């Protein structure tokens, strides 16, 4: 709760203003029945027209003041609710930026999207819509009950019977509906997942003519969401009938006993009228409070989901006081082993040891699933080594601040990602203040200059989401150019030239060797031609280094390398 309230600090003044308006509005509304009772018992009873007009004017004035205060409370409550939602959303998104790959693996992408959108919206709507009834109802209820006891203590005893009955009913409803809200948010996760997968892979869906299958799959999760929501809300709506049962029962009891007391002369008509007004206010207050409880129940379910993200322990952190920077790009693995979770039985990487000198080019080849990508992701600490030490320039990567470490390493991952914006905007991810000349030089090395003029507006061409208006090979080259702009000490290319032809790939390798001679280059590839000129080649098999050496050495000594080489040569000659 302390964490939750901390997000309200920027909107403290709005919250205070909202509470003031709510309470003041409530006071004026509570005064009106007293004025009305005095009109009936004094003005009407005595035929005093002046008194009636004076008190009537007071009622109108109080009503207008209450109206203005009501508008103010609505405005300030909306500011608090929307502001709170914005603060939670901002903090949650910032937390996600701290996640390592292993932290991200604990949640599905769709679930994280739901927690950033639907769950936050539920909370902000609960606050914005719940402040007025939440602060208004207790004051109104207590004051109205006090006024009721003041008017007629005997009739007011009815409250002591009605309130416990209503409380028991509401408690039973909330207890049953609370777990259903968490289930419902989980169902929203599933719907978002299907939508995300379908839209991301829409070209695959259409090429395989799987639209009908996707519709059926969506219908299943959508039906599950509808069923869960209906079940939750069918229980929640029982709140209203329960309230009405108690309300009408209470009114009937008061009319019965109050009518008898009026006939006997123990209660005046004005008193009974005012008493009924306060009874209705008490019962309406209870109804509003029950609605607040239901909203709060759903909001708490959403907050628990958000708290799971906010309280996620970041497993990769900076060492306090660390200021080291990478100077050379000397990379060493010393008996490194890795598994995705400590509870896992098998290691993904086992006893990996090798050394890369600054400026060297190292190739890594191996079968699909041999953990090549996982291996290089340990260098910038996207994952943390389970055992052993990964070092750069003789210093464990754990000793470097994450920003300094990752600024010195450029990675072009298997899944090349471009963002909405222009080509130039995407390239400047590598260097925010890169000049046009620097961009053109990097693009020349990555062979982007071969196609950039064919784009509609050159470097100012707008790229669609994910770079849908460029080909796979063009996307790879843009990502390589982006990495070059960083001027990294270590450049990692994770199968980043698989979509370009061999001639273009050769020009890219030549450009990297000529323009980045002091940069350590690690190339993961499927084609031996991509790494045969490397200073060192590592062959990975089942998470272990099977062999290491240059092209000539491996061709003479390693049967696996020989098989790969000859099979690719035969394939090239077909």
Order of alpha helices (4+ residues) and beta strands (2+ residues): alpha-alpha-alpha-alpha-alpha-alpha-alpha-alpha-alpha-alpha-alpha-alpha-beta-beta-beta-alpha-beta-beta-alpha-beta-beta-alpha-alpha-beta-alpha-beta-alpha-beta-beta-beta-alpha-alpha
